[in-house]
């Protein structure tokens, strides 16, 4: 696959393919690589080409070697890896859909520093979380139409940590977990790590196929479902109130617990309050997880679980097997942020809308045969490519200084080669530059000679 770009720079292409495997988690740190001779024979290339590719990876800090011990995947120490190709300018990261810190974070840090004095005389282990923060989160759910008490809130180290806690509590090895197709890649990794099996239900042209969800629930009897109904990652869809009522009734009728990931719920770019949380329709069968990693800052590793009180108590006890609670200072900062509120939500929405619109304009100009729907919230576009080339494009893009995640990472069972997620969480000029580079990479992929294509 790495040679299908038609590039004469085979060493750069091979290095980029290995780098992509590292970025996608297919080659974890510590993975031992075959010898140069074995790689050359397996790939049917010269040892000189393999050696040159490994040299590039060693220079980038992604591979380490020692005489007599071979080579293995490592991570760079003390610096960010440079792009694989030395002719490429600074790489543009289109892997992460995350923004810089929102206005007000630094001021909240200053206020929280004063409050920390009172906490220093205590032991610092908060268990379920600081009462003040749990009260504020409960009040926010109640304001959205879901009556919630502080006893239903458990503070976690982000929404993903919250999902993993629930996954470990409610499933056993061999169980099935229903997921949307596509869905958040790290959730799929967590499901597999728990030795459970993801059961995908495809999102259609207009979002959720609720009849398909019901059929999958009845046919596979999943122990748990993982759903993103607010500005779905990666498609950007949002389930309306009538759809939530139907889905909530299905969960209750079939007694299927669902983890509802609300990571993007506050990123409504049109200023609409939106429908109530799914738990308002599904009752105790919906376990809601949230975070401020997208709405405020990814460096605040604080999230939460909203669940029935008895389940929240059980989750609190179960978490001690893996961690002893969330950091006190970050909880104080978040409580202060919630108290202060967004100083100018309209301005923040306007910035994100302008970035979204800049990305859509650049794509329509540079890549007019790509198709996408403009979402009303979230942080990314889900693009339909003119041919199944997502993985090849990710490899070629690395040589043009753009890091992207192929569509297959969002799939429970592979595929999605016609699809690519592109976040718009960066300034407009940087997004335009990224699209220009993507267009060059796409042209190189599509210009491959006919005899290099696989036989159908």
Number of C-alpha atoms within 10 A of each C-alpha: 13 19 20 20 24 16 16 9 14 18 22 25 25 24 28 25 22 21 23 21 14 18 15 16 12 12 18 15 14 13 14 17 16 13 15 18 15 13 16 17 12 10 13 9 13 13 17 13 18 22 17 16 23 23 17 21 25 19 15 21 19 22 24 21 16 8 6 6 9 13 20 19 22 20 17 16 9 7 9 10 15 17 23 25 19 12 10 14 13 12 18 20 19 20 16 16 18 20 19 14 16 14 16 16 17 13 14 20 18 12 14 21 14 11 15 14 10 9 13 10 8 9 7 14 13 16 17 25 21 19 16 13 22 23 17 19 25 19 16 15 17 14 12 14 13 18 13 20 19 19 18 21 27 29 30 29 19 22 24 19 20 27 25 16 18 24 23 17 14 13 18 13 13 12 18 21 25 24 27 25 20 24 24 21 18 12 20 22 15 17 26 16 12 17 15 21 19 24 20 19 22 17 18 11 9 10 15 20 16 17 11 14 20 15 13 16 23 11 9 13 17 22 20 25 23 24 21 25 24 26 24 27 26 25 24 22 23 23 20 14 15 11 17 22 17 14 21 21 16 19 22 17 11 14 15 20 22 28 24 23 25 21 25 23 23 20 19 20 21 14 14 10 10 16 16 18 21 29 23 18 23 24 17 20 24 26 25 25 26 24 28 22 21 23 20 21 18 16 12 21 19 24 23 26 29 29 26 18 17 11 18 21 16 12 21 20 13 15 21 11 8 8 11 14 19 23 19 17 17 18 26 22 25 24 22 23 22 14 12 12 11 17 12 10 13 12 11 17 17 14 17 23 20 16 23 27 15 19 28 20 15 19 23 15 14 16 20 11 13 16 16 18 15 16 21 18 25 31 31 25 23 20 20 20 19 14 12 15 19 25 25 22 26 25 32 30 25 28 24 25 24 25 23 26 22 26 26 19 23 25 22 25 14 11 16 22 20 18 25 28 25 24 24 27 24 22 16 19 13 16 25 21 15 24 23 18 21 25 19 15 24 21 15 18 23 17 13 15 11 8 7 12 10 8 5 3
